[in-house]
Amino acid sequence: MRDISLLARPVSMRWSGDGMWLACGLETGAFALVDMTDGRADIVAGFPSPVGQLLEPA
């Protein structure tokens, strides 16, 4: 189990198909993309829609 620190409360979460990434929609309207190998989260502010699904690169 891993603790992940986010700047706002998550309101939705979706795993990538391979389980390596977690996308979290945040109550601020941003979303966090979390790399599960190291727990690092990158925040994308002002994303206009809820987290739906993560698509694997072609």
C-alpha positions in Angstrom: 0.0 0.0 0.0 1.2 3.5 -0.8 0.2 6.9 0.6 -0.2 9.6 -2.0 -0.2 13.3 -1.1 -2.5 15.4 -3.3 -3.3 19.2 -3.1 -7.1 18.6 -3.0 -9.5 15.8 -2.2 -10.0 13.3 -5.1 -13.6 13.0 -6.4 -12.9 10.3 -9.0 -10.2 7.7 -9.8 -9.3 5.5 -12.7 -6.5 3.0 -13.1 -4.6 2.5 -16.4 -5.0 -0.9 -17.9 -1.5 -2.0 -16.8 -1.9 -0.6 -13.2 1.1 1.7 -13.6 -0.9 5.0 -13.5 -3.8 6.4 -11.4 -5.7 9.4 -12.6 -7.6 11.3 -9.9 -10.1 14.0 -10.6 -9.8 16.6 -7.8 -12.5 18.7 -6.2 -10.7 21.9 -7.5 -11.3 20.9 -11.1 -7.8 19.8 -11.7 -6.6 16.2 -12.0 -3.6 14.3 -10.8 -1.8 11.7 -12.8 0.1 9.4 -10.3 3.0 7.2 -11.3 2.7 4.1 -9.1 6.3 3.1 -9.5 7.5 6.1 -7.5 4.3 7.7 -6.1 5.0 11.0 -7.9 1.9 13.0 -8.8 1.7 15.6 -11.6 -1.2 18.0 -11.4 -3.1 19.4 -14.5 -5.0 22.4 -13.4 -8.4 23.5 -14.8 -9.2 20.3 -16.7 -12.7 20.9 -18.1 -14.2 17.4 -17.6 -14.2 14.5 -15.2 -11.7 11.7 -15.3 -13.1 9.0 -17.6 -10.6 6.4 -18.7 -6.9 6.2 -19.4 -5.9 5.3 -22.9 -2.7 3.3 -23.5 -0.3 4.9 -26.0 -0.4 3.3 -29.5 
